[in-house]
Structure formats: C-alpha cells, structure tokens
Amino acid sequence: MTQPEYPFQKDASNPAFEEAWQAQAFVIVCHLHEQGCFTWQEWAATLSKVIKQADIENPDNTGASYYHHWLTALEQMIIAKDIAAAADLDCWEEAWRKAYATTPHGAPVAL
C-alpha cells in the first residue's frame, strides 16, 4: 500500500519543512481545525492578515519567514478562540527556551 500524496509533501532533497518546529506548528493548526476550534476560512484570514502586516513592516521580505508568520497566526487564533490565554503561551515559550538552552547539542528538546 502506498502513502497518500499531500500537496505539501516534497522529496528528500527538497523537504516541506526546514525545521521540526515548522512541521509541529503545521500539525497543530491542522489538529485544532479538525477538532472544530476554528474554520479553515478563519485560519486563512488570520494568516493572511499576519503576512500582510509583515509585508507592510518589511517590504523586502523574501518569504523565508513564512512559518514564523504561521506561528504568529497560530498564537493569535489560540488567544482569539480562548484555547489558551496569552499568559499561558508566554509561560510555555519561556519553558521551551529554558529546555532548549539546557538540552545537549543533537539531543531532542523535551519539556
């Protein structure tokens, strides 16, 4: 049996995600959508707004920061939909920073 091909799937020489956190942010958005936390139209509108604002702030944007925009939009949706409070996100971000700073090189970061 072959795996289904997804539009974001790339070959090994051209991965869909440059870093693991990008794939994780992608999966979180898909999961929250599948759970009914927001519609895909709401997600697209939020991501579009974030990208447009970033383009205004930095007209020379090359698109390399796409997943940073994805993460910003995810955070905005989580707060707007009362999935978590901004303070909770701040605590998780700080916990991740500490875990990242204390994880030996090459080892996976764990919270």
Solvent accessible surface area in square Angstrom, and as a share of the most:
residue,aa,sasa,rsa
1,M,243,1.08
2,T,126,0.73
3,Q,149,0.66
4,P,85,0.53
5,E,151,0.68
6,Y,113,0.43
7,P,134,0.84
8,F,80,0.33
9,Q,84,0.37
10,K,106,0.45
11,D,92,0.48
12,A,107,0.83
13,S,103,0.66
14,N,84,0.43
15,P,78,0.49
16,A,31,0.24
17,F,39,0.16
18,E,150,0.67
19,E,96,0.43
20,A,74,0.57
21,W,65,0.23
22,Q,15,0.07
23,A,31,0.24
24,Q,110,0.49
25,A,4,0.03
26,F,33,0.14
27,V,90,0.52
28,I,81,0.41
29,V,0,0.00
30,C,34,0.20
31,H,94,0.42
32,L,24,0.12
33,H,63,0.28
34,E,130,0.58
35,Q,116,0.51
36,G,62,0.60
37,C,44,0.26
38,F,7,0.03
39,T,67,0.39
40,W,96,0.34
41,Q,135,0.60
42,E,60,0.27
43,W,4,0.01
44,A,49,0.38
45,A,65,0.50
46,T,22,0.13
47,L,17,0.08
48,S,44,0.28
49,K,142,0.60
50,V,11,0.07
51,I,48,0.25
52,K,129,0.55
53,Q,87,0.39
54,A,17,0.13
55,D,63,0.33
56,I,127,0.65
57,E,124,0.56
58,N,76,0.39
59,P,111,0.70
60,D,122,0.63
61,N,41,0.21
62,T,121,0.70
63,G,42,0.41
64,A,92,0.71
65,S,33,0.21
66,Y,84,0.32
67,Y,37,0.14
68,H,105,0.47
69,H,23,0.10
70,W,14,0.05
71,L,64,0.32
72,T,57,0.33
73,A,0,0.00
74,L,6,0.03
75,E,67,0.30
76,Q,78,0.35
77,M,8,0.04
78,I,20,0.10
79,I,75,0.38
80,A,79,0.62
81,K,78,0.33
82,D,129,0.67
83,I,68,0.35
84,A,28,0.22
85,A,54,0.42
86,A,50,0.39
87,A,68,0.53
88,D,70,0.36
89,L,37,0.19
90,D,88,0.46
91,C,89,0.53
92,W,155,0.54
93,E,80,0.36
94,E,84,0.38
95,A,42,0.32
96,W,109,0.38
97,R,132,0.48
98,K,125,0.53
99,A,18,0.14
100,Y,131,0.50
101,A,83,0.64
102,T,111,0.64
103,T,32,0.19
104,P,99,0.62
105,H,193,0.86
106,G,77,0.74
107,A,44,0.34
108,P,121,0.76
109,V,54,0.31
110,A,79,0.61
111,L,124,0.62
